[in-house]
Amino acid sequence: MNNFSELQATDISLALSITLTPHYKTHAPEVTVCVGSVTYYTGILNQQIQLTHWFPLQSVFDIKIHLQNKNDIDDCTTGVIISDLTVDGNNLVPNWTHLAHYINDRDFHGPAAHLGFNGVWKLCIDRPFYQWWHVNTGQGWLLEPKI
């Protein structure tokens, strides 16, 4: 055994869970959800959905949620709410939404879990998740493997 993750009881994959809730009066939002380069959902979101993605413990990834083709004249209330976003049981919404970027057609740049404008909400996990988590929760650095 060279490291702790080689113990047989160690789970070497993490679960990413995203729950999206539509918000609208007449026209349901059109949404695309991508994790890395994989598209997990694309289409009209007329009811709440939950998506789960498994990824390797040491991987980096980004989450992109696109709201597209919204017409404010037809229904200005149309949007999507990121109700829940967890990685391995650690909830990232709403506590970590300030680390996400929401690039949209209204130039709104504040932290958001409610996407009400055409655009892309993106959260980038730029190092293995638990290294990212320890830095962002103020727990300090985890040791990094020497390659």
N, C-alpha and C positions, 0 to 999 in steps of 0.2 A: 504494500500500500504506500503510494507516494504522497497522497494528500487526503484530507478529510472526506472530500466528495467521492472517494473510491470505496467508502464503507458501503456495505450492501444495503443498509437501512436508509442511506441518504438518497433522497429524490433528486435526480439530476435534471428535472424539468419543472418549469413554473407555469401556473395557469394565469392567463390574462382574461378577465371577464369585463365586458362592457354592456351596460344596460342603457338603451336609448328609448326615450319617451317622446312621441310626437306632440306638438302643440299647434292646434289650428282650429278654425271655425268652419271653413268651406273647402279648402284645398290642403290635403296632407303634404308634408314636406317630402322632397326627393333627396335621398341621402346616399352617400357612398362611404363605406368604412374600410380602411386599409390598415394592415399591420405589416410594416416593412413594405415589401413589394407585392404582398398578397392581398387581393380584394376579398373581403369576407361578406360584404353585403352591398348591393346596389339596387336601388328602386324606390318606390313610393312607400313611405313609412306611415301606415294608417293605424298601427297598434304598437304597443311596447314590444321591444325585442331584446333578447340577451344573447350575446355572442361570446364564445369561449375559444381561446387560442392557446395552445401549449407551445412553449419554446424552451430551448436549452438554457440551463442555469447560467452559463457564461456568455450568452449572446447579448448584443445590443440591438435596439429596435426603435422604431417610431410608430406612433399611432396617429392616423389622419382621419378626420371626420369632415366630409364635404357636405355642405348644404348648397344645393344648386337649383336653378330654374325657378326660384321664388319670384312671384310677381306681387309686389306690394299693392298694386291697384286692385287686384282680385281679392287678396286676403293679407292684410299687413300683419296679422297675428301668427302666420305660419312660421314654425321654427322647430327645433329639436332640442331636447334637454338631455344632457349626459347625466342620467340619474345615478349611475354607479360606474366606477372604473376601479377595479382592484387588480393587483398583481400579487399572487400567492397570499391572498387574504388581506393585504395592505391597501387600504382605501386611498386613492389618489385624488378623488373629487369629493369635496370642494377644497381640501387643504392644500393641494399642490397645483391648482389651476393657474396660479401666477407664473408657473414655469412653462406653461403652454403658450403658443403663439396663435392668435386668431386673426388671420389675414382675410379681410372681407371687403365688400363693395362700399361700405359706409365708413371705412377707415377707423373703426372702433378697435382700440388696442388694449383695453382693460382685461383683467382675468375674467374668464367666462366659463360657465357650464351650461348656459342657455345660448344656443346658436340661433339668432334671429335674422341674420343677414347672409346673403349669398357669399360663400367663402369657405376657407379651410381652417379647421382647428387642428393644431399639431402639437403633440407632446413627444419630445425626443429623449429617450433613455440612452445616453451616449457612452455608457460603460455597463458592465454586468449589473443587473438590477440591485443586488444587495450592496455593491459598492456605491452605486448612485443613491440608494436609500440612506445609507449611513452618512454620506456627505450632506444630503439635503435635510436630514432630521437632526443634524448637529451631533451625531454620535462619533464623529471622527472617521478616519480612514480605516478601511479593512486592508489587510495585507494583499498585495497583488502578486500573482504568480510570476516567477522569474523565468523568462523564456530564453 
